[in-house]
Amino acid sequence: MAVDRKPDSFAGKDLRIGIIGCGYVGLPLALRFADVGHRVTGFDTDQEKIKKLNAGQSYIQHIPADKINHHVQGKRFDATTDFAKLREMDAVLICVPTPLDERREPDLSYVEKTAQSIAPNLQRNQLIVLESTTYPGTTEELVLPILEKGGLHCPIARGEGTENVATDFYLAFSPEREDPGNKQYGLAQIPKIVGGINPPSGRAAAGLYAQIVSKVVPVSSTRAAEMVKLLENIFRCVNIALVNELKQLSLRMDLDIWEVIDSAATKPFGFMPFYPGPGLGGHCIPVDPYYLSWKAREYDFATRFIELAGEINTAMPYHVVDALVKALNEREKSLKGSKVLLLGMAYKKDVDDLRESPSLKLLELLTGNGALLDYNDPYFPALFKMRHYDFSKMRSVELTSERLAKYDCVLIATDHSSYDFNEIVKNAKLVVDTRNATRHVKQGREKIVNC
Ligand SMILES: NC(=O)c1ccc[n+]([C@@H]2O[C@H](COP(=O)([O-])OP(=O)(O)OC[C@H]3O[C@@H](n4cnc5c(N)ncnc54)[C@H](O)[C@@H]3O)[C@@H](O)[C@H]2O)c1
């Protein structure tokens, strides 16, 4: 049972912390809180994940089982599907998915269901924090009213005179900025943005997070914190679209866009490099901007940069297919009936994440046009059924020199570090490279088409 506590007490030790949603974001967060000595319980609706976690196993490639096992054995971490246990927690952090629906509009059903499962278990003085990426207003307009249904109140308040406003529980938003697989910046090194529904909520959340990250950045409201995350991801989405567009122009002008970007990046101020690719991927960048476009309509506002970036990035896999058709054509081959090997299913190098990967679109477009496709990805020995795609019959093929030589074209969609691009070019008849992965290959350059 949560004890009667002041906001500052969340900076203290020995807290019971509940993490709802044990995925790419929730699991590392849970382990980090366990690392600093709190007792953490992961809540998830997926029975299989819960079983694995309690057995000390991992289901995310970059999260070692040893680490989970260490905390399970040390009784610092367990996992459950029993949401009644939420009432035993001092703080509850929500890390559930926020995808788009079929009409590419925000699907907040996971957040809504989670708020509904907290509501009957909500305790006085409990701290609830939403971490899922979403549009400004979600915590205030969606989560707060559901939580308040049981009779406890958390008044929206900011500005002078509200520092110690009375509140029955604490509610905040703190976006997750995790970059899975990033070896330089892990959770502990990335500053955490925190905005409360009222100042005591903001202080409670800031005190809690200060224990696991190098820096907490308080902002004035949950809405500001929600917008910070969207600005970051829209910035990325728009800049990637810009280089994707300039890549296409550069190809026409016979310029090497990677040379141009790397040279521009030597400027010590005012420029930040972004790199082109076969399209946007991952759970965040292709999805999050649309949360803001949707909300902006409520204000009669058109987010034109977001729409334009979306248009350009969505068209990228189609450009890759055009380039591949042209390259085959030059070798007097049609796409229909050609054998194509796609390298890399993951949306970016060295991760086991397929979500929104442009490789899926490439598979769909190429097979749809009659090409005979195989793929290789060390992180995906087999494909499985997904929301928009079903390539569940496909298995990753082995990369041998004999096999490489059999294909009419090898398409590099993801430049995993484990690939030996010298060997790939040496053995392949034709290589279409969407990532400039073959930049250091010296022999056989006449076989490479950059696109
Ligand atoms: N993956 C990233 O790199 C990343 C980075 C920053 C922010 N985010 C944001 O973090 C949030 C979570 O993303 P993720 O990548 O961890 O997703 P994920 O799919 O890896 O994990 C979500 C987990 O929530 C569980 N879940 C779904 N509904 C539930 C419910 N009602 N109750 C309890 N558990 C439930 C799922 O079973 C799953 O284990 C999203 O809003 C995402 O936009 C993700």
The ligand as an ORCA input file, in Angstrom:
! r2SCAN-3c Opt
* xyz 0 1
  N      10.848      1.982    -29.083
  C      11.400      3.172    -29.061
  O      12.484      3.375    -29.553
  C      10.693      4.347    -28.409
  C      11.455      5.496    -28.112
  C      10.848      6.560    -27.507
  C       9.484      6.510    -27.228
  N       8.744      5.393    -27.524
  C       7.329      5.392    -27.156
  O       7.178      4.557    -26.005
  C       5.916      3.905    -26.049
  C       6.115      2.401    -25.940
  O       6.837      1.958    -27.064
  P       7.626      0.585    -27.091
  O       8.554      0.672    -28.239
  O       8.170      0.242    -25.762
  O       6.420     -0.426    -27.436
  P       6.437     -2.024    -27.337
  O       5.392     -2.507    -28.266
  O       7.834     -2.534    -27.451
  O       5.976     -2.316    -25.845
  C       4.711     -2.015    -25.361
  C       4.320     -3.076    -24.334
  O       3.054     -2.697    -23.806
  C       2.270     -3.881    -23.636
  N       0.874     -3.499    -23.558
  C       0.020     -3.167    -24.541
  N      -1.168     -2.830    -24.019
  C      -1.064     -2.929    -22.688
  C      -1.962     -2.681    -21.619
  N      -3.214     -2.263    -21.836
  N      -1.523     -2.903    -20.369
  C      -0.255     -3.330    -20.151
  N       0.643     -3.556    -21.109
  C       0.231     -3.366    -22.373
  C       2.647     -4.736    -24.834
  O       2.347     -6.101    -24.615
  C       4.152     -4.474    -24.942
  O       4.891     -5.395    -24.173
  C       5.245      4.361    -27.347
  O       4.427      5.452    -27.082
  C       6.419      4.795    -28.184
  O       6.036      5.765    -29.139
  C       9.341      4.307    -28.094
*
